[in-house]
Amino acid sequence: MGIAGLDMSVTNERKIWEAAILLVSRHGDQATDIAEREATRHHRRHDELTSTVWCWISRATAELLREEPDIGEHFH
């Protein structure tokens, strides 16, 4: 069972970020864990493409939830 309302035909970077924003807005600090669980679930089902997409979403959610920039990283 996937996340309701999340289009699994995510294929480009913009859609990855849109999915991550949606996940964070719905689940807050749990978004990264949820995305990681989805990636694992699809990997176990041998659906590597969907698993990879969820890995990308997981990384994007972690980036959105990060409180401080990395050393040398600029922010506005």
N, C-alpha and C positions, 0 to 999 in steps of 0.2 A: 504494500500500500504506500503510495507516494504522498507528497504534500499536496493537498487540495489546491487547485488553481494554478499550479506550477506547470508550465508547458515544457514537456520533455524533449521538444524539438529544438532546444537551445543549441545554436550552432555558431554564434559569433560572440566576440568579446562584449559588445554592448548588451546582448541578451544575458550573458553570464552575470554582468553587473546588475542588470535589472532584476534578475532572479535573486541575487544576493541581497539587494535592497529590500525586496519583498519579504524574503526570509527573515531579515533583521527586523523589519517593521512588525512582522507577525510574532516573532519568537525572541526578540531581544538577544540577550547574552547566550541563549541556548542555540542560536542559529548555526554556529560553526559545528557544534556537536551533532545537530540534526543532519546537516549536510554530510558530515563524515559517516554517520550511520547509513544514510542513503547510498553513499559511495560503496561502502562495505557490502550492503545488501545486494546491490546490483553486481558487484564483483563476484559474490558467491553464486549468483545466478548465471555467471559467465557472460554478462552483458557489459563488455568492457567499454564500449562507447559511452553508455549512460553512466557507468561508474566514473569514467574520466571527466565527464561533464560535472558530476557532483563534486569531484575533487577540485575542479576549477572554482565551482561555486563556494566550496568550503574555504578555499584560499581567499576569495573575494570577501566573504563574510568576516574572516579574521582581520583582513585589512580594514574593513569598515568599522570594526569594533575596537581596533587598536587605539589606545588612549594617547600615546605619545609617538612622535615621528622617530625614525631611526637616526642614529648619529649622522650628521651631514645632510639629512633629508630636509628639503625646504617645504614649508607649508604656508598657506595664506590665511 
